[in-house]
């Protein structure tokens, strides 16, 4: 699972706690977490994905 490049987990009940270990998917390039419960803390976890080139986070609890 370390070599996973695309992950689409939109329209679920995923929260900051549920995305906490996303950084373990270090080769991830595309992530879709639209329509979940990801907030600012979850974005801190997502920002650790240095290979990420596509990100969809609309309809979450992320602030400016």
Backbone as CSV, one residue per row, in Angstrom:
resi,resn,N_x,N_y,N_z,CA_x,CA_y,CA_z,C_x,C_y,C_z
1,UNK,0.822,-1.203,0.000,0.000,0.000,0.000,0.864,1.265,0.000
2,UNK,2.116,1.134,0.316,3.020,2.280,0.298,3.129,2.876,-1.095
3,UNK,2.986,2.081,-2.150,3.136,2.559,-3.515,1.858,3.115,-4.124
4,UNK,0.816,3.230,-3.346,-0.447,3.779,-3.825,-0.234,5.200,-4.339
5,UNK,-0.736,5.486,-5.538,-0.544,6.801,-6.142,-1.817,7.638,-6.165
6,UNK,-2.983,6.996,-6.215,-4.260,7.717,-6.249,-5.190,7.144,-5.192
7,UNK,-5.880,8.026,-4.486,-6.820,7.601,-3.455,-8.051,8.494,-3.502
8,UNK,-9.205,7.878,-3.723,-10.478,8.584,-3.787,-11.349,8.095,-2.630
9,UNK,-11.481,8.911,-1.612,-12.273,8.539,-0.436,-13.307,9.624,-0.151
10,UNK,-13.853,10.183,-1.220,-14.840,11.245,-1.075,-16.193,10.714,-0.612
11,UNK,-16.952,11.616,-0.007,-18.315,11.337,0.449,-18.375,10.219,1.485
12,UNK,-17.580,10.351,2.518,-17.559,9.426,3.654,-17.683,10.236,4.932
13,UNK,-17.344,9.679,6.029,-17.393,10.371,7.316,-15.980,10.516,7.880
14,UNK,-15.001,10.703,7.025,-13.606,10.742,7.453,-13.307,12.072,8.141
15,UNK,-12.723,11.982,9.321,-12.400,13.167,10.110,-10.883,13.372,10.153
16,UNK,-10.460,14.362,10.912,-9.027,14.603,11.097,-8.347,13.367,11.671
17,UNK,-8.977,12.750,12.651,-8.409,11.535,13.265,-8.309,10.405,12.244
18,UNK,-9.252,10.321,11.337,-9.252,9.270,10.327,-8.199,9.453,9.257
19,UNK,-7.714,10.663,9.112,-6.713,10.938,8.069,-5.323,11.113,8.667
20,UNK,-5.212,10.918,9.951,-3.970,11.172,10.687,-2.748,10.461,10.104
21,UNK,-2.905,9.242,9.651,-1.770,8.454,9.152,-1.617,8.486,7.637
22,UNK,-2.265,9.436,6.994,-2.203,9.525,5.533,-0.767,9.722,5.044
23,UNK,0.092,10.317,5.853,1.481,10.564,5.459,2.256,9.274,5.185
24,UNK,1.748,8.150,5.675,2.404,6.867,5.415,2.290,6.461,3.947
25,UNK,1.366,7.081,3.241,1.216,6.841,1.804,2.095,7.859,1.075
26,UNK,3.369,7.746,1.275,4.330,8.766,0.841,4.417,8.959,-0.670
27,UNK,3.968,8.015,-1.465,4.000,8.142,-2.923,2.689,8.663,-3.509
28,UNK,1.761,9.031,-2.656,0.446,9.495,-3.103,0.585,10.773,-3.925
29,UNK,-0.033,10.771,-5.090,0.020,11.946,-5.975,-1.339,12.583,-6.164
30,UNK,-2.389,11.813,-5.981,-3.747,12.323,-6.180,-4.601,11.901,-4.982
31,UNK,-5.227,12.867,-4.339,-6.062,12.582,-3.174,-7.371,13.343,-3.279
32,UNK,-8.460,12.617,-3.146,-9.800,13.210,-3.175,-10.490,12.888,-1.854
33,UNK,-10.664,13.910,-1.028,-11.360,13.738,0.260,-12.571,14.661,0.350
34,UNK,-13.167,14.993,-0.798,-14.352,15.857,-0.801,-15.482,15.251,0.025
35,UNK,-16.309,16.131,0.568,-17.523,15.769,1.298,-17.208,14.819,2.456
36,UNK,-16.341,15.255,3.328,-15.983,14.516,4.533,-16.009,15.478,5.713
37,UNK,-15.288,15.164,6.746,-15.241,16.006,7.937,-13.795,16.390,8.264
38,UNK,-12.994,16.534,7.226,-11.593,16.901,7.398,-11.512,18.403,7.680
39,UNK,-10.771,18.762,8.719,-10.605,20.165,9.088,-9.167,20.605,8.947
40,UNK,-8.841,21.678,9.631,-7.495,22.243,9.537,-6.422,21.281,10.030
41,UNK,-6.691,20.558,11.088,-5.725,19.582,11.604,-5.476,18.492,10.556
42,UNK,-6.528,18.029,9.925,-6.385,17.034,8.869,-5.551,17.545,7.710
43,UNK,-5.679,18.841,7.409,-4.878,19.423,6.340,-3.401,19.447,6.705
44,UNK,-3.102,19.582,7.988,-1.703,19.509,8.421,-1.120,18.140,8.083
45,UNK,-1.917,17.096,8.273,-1.469,15.742,7.936,-1.293,15.592,6.426
46,UNK,-2.243,16.105,5.674,-2.195,16.008,4.214,-0.994,16.775,3.653
47,UNK,-0.650,17.878,4.265,0.477,18.693,3.791,1.816,17.975,3.895
48,UNK,1.867,16.889,4.610,3.103,16.108,4.710,3.323,15.233,3.480
49,UNK,2.352,15.178,2.592,2.450,14.380,1.375,3.180,15.188,0.304
50,UNK,4.483,15.072,0.274,5.308,15.917,-0.597,5.194,15.580,-2.084
51,UNK,4.741,14.396,-2.425,4.578,14.003,-3.834,3.210,14.389,-4.394
52,UNK,2.319,14.897,-3.569,0.945,15.204,-3.967,0.917,16.299,-5.034
53,UNK,0.210,16.032,-6.134,0.070,17.023,-7.202,-1.385,17.401,-7.443
54,UNK,-2.326,16.561,-6.995,-3.758,16.842,-7.143,-4.443,16.606,-5.808
55,UNK,-5.242,17.590,-5.395,-5.942,17.499,-4.118,-7.321,18.103,-4.240
56,UNK,-8.336,17.358,-3.800,-9.710,17.854,-3.767,-10.202,17.778,-2.328
57,UNK,-10.552,18.937,-1.755,-10.976,18.977,-0.343,-12.266,19.764,-0.134
58,UNK,-12.998,20.046,-1.178,-14.222,20.856,-1.022,-15.237,20.159,-0.122
59,UNK,-16.091,20.957,0.481,-17.169,20.469,1.367,-16.619,19.735,2.594
60,UNK,-15.639,20.326,3.225,-15.057,19.829,4.470,-15.043,20.987,5.462
61,UNK,-14.378,20.792,6.575,-14.297,21.816,7.604,-13.025,22.632,7.559
62,UNK,-12.402,22.715,6.394,-11.150,23.446,6.242,-11.446,24.951,6.182
63,UNK,-10.704,25.730,6.963,-10.872,27.183,6.929,-9.754,27.808,6.110
64,UNK,-9.863,29.103,5.900,-8.840,29.826,5.122,-7.614,29.856,5.904
